Amino acid sequence: MELIRQERAADSAAVPRGRITFLRRELVRNKYLYLMLVPVLAYYLIFHYGPMYGLMMAFQKSYSPVKGIFAGTWVGLDNFTTFFNSYYFWRLLRNTLVLSFYSIVLGFPAPIILALLLHEVRSKAFKRTVQTVSYLPHFISVVVIVGMLSTFSALDGGLFNVIRSLFGYEPMMFFTEQNMFRPMYILSNIWQGAGWSSIIFLAALANIDSQLYEAAKIDGAGRWKQLLHVTLPGIMPTMIVMLILRLGAVMNADVQKILLMQTASTYEVSDVISTFVYRSGVLEANYTYSTAIGLLNGVVNFTLLVVANAISRKANSSSLW
């Protein structure tokens, strides 16, 4: 028995040494690749994980840049309670969820549909042209996008009002109409991001085995049947993963774009949690209160991500982890 114990101890000691040796060889063999990874790790450590100690402000009464975070007075969950009891809470929550809901329902299928259409195109020249044109809006600044929307919606000669006049409607000020904010925000996001987001779905389509299409043709399946029984199942894991990531950002909104599009008359439908955090933290210097709201927002997003991943893992084999 003593001999067996000694052998087991020697084996357990040999395993870590073997792993260390393997790690050293891996680092030496791919040292330049790991060296390229250093700036990426440094970025996340410095700008994402490093400042996380500042979340302590969410549980403090006030923050002084001179005294520092650790000099604040602890108030527990008072900041969260104040936000829940705020007059703006339900409006902020409603607007955030409505924008996220329509963005998912309308925006998520858009790049998938575009990728499927491009996948069916046989002319390589036409396909490359459409891809290039659809990618370009992604590289346009949000400020420029909002400026374009402002120009198109101008009362005098704006494209939107010109189209309205063709159908006999009177010109309108789109940026001051509450019922126009959400369509303009969501549709412009789709136009700007659908082409770029379709890249990952095009890559997934390219990985589908061509023999599956040949087998489907032999069985008498047309284009529509091939789409339903070969193409969509082939990209379903990618779709599920992208949907999970999208659900993990439900409480987020493009705060820069909303602030640029926002007017006094559209506050009722455009004010979201992110813009409220900006006003509270940056404009009003209420750092502890805005930190609490931001922390709550992040916790909700993280919870939705974990729940969506767990449901997907139980329902099928596709999940983030």
Buried (B, 14 or more C-beta within 10 A) or exposed (E): EEEEEEEEEEEEEEEEEEEEEEEEEEEEEEEEEEEEEEEEEEEEEEEEEEEEEEBBBBBBBBBEEEEEBEEBEEBEEBBBEBBEEBEBBEBBBBBBBBBBEBBBEBBBBBBBEBBBEBBEEEEEEEBEEBBEEBBEBBEEEBEEBBEBBBEBBBEEEBEBBEEBEEEEEEBBBBBEBEEBBBEBBBBBBBBBBBBBBBBBBBEBBEEBEEEBBEEBBEEEBEEEEBBEBBBEEBBEBBBBBBBBEBBBBBBBBBBBBBBBBBEEBBBEBBBBBBBBBBBBBEEEEBBBBBBBBBBBBEEBBEEBBBEBBEEBBEEEEBBBE
